[in-house]
Amino acid sequence: MPWVTWRTIKRQVCERIDEEVALEFKLVYPAELLPDQPPRIIGRRCSKAMECNQLDKPTCHWAGTLPGYDPFR
């Protein structure tokens, strides 16, 4: 059976809310029958996405409101 977990990949200060955020990937690890395959990324999120979604304007793709903009690149 595959194993699913959220893993923090980076922590840094977000300019939009002036706070430190954690950027996370949702990873799916393969079942024991296929141990040589790497985990797959099936989702992305920011630890402060709820605060960003309460702002008056779209923020970034980590919060899910502005898909074309990534302030952490």
Secondary structure, DSSP 8 states (H G I E B T S, - for coil): --EEEEEEEEEEEETTTTEEEEEEEEEEE--TTSTTS--EEEEEEETTHHHHHTSSS---TTTTS-TT--TT-
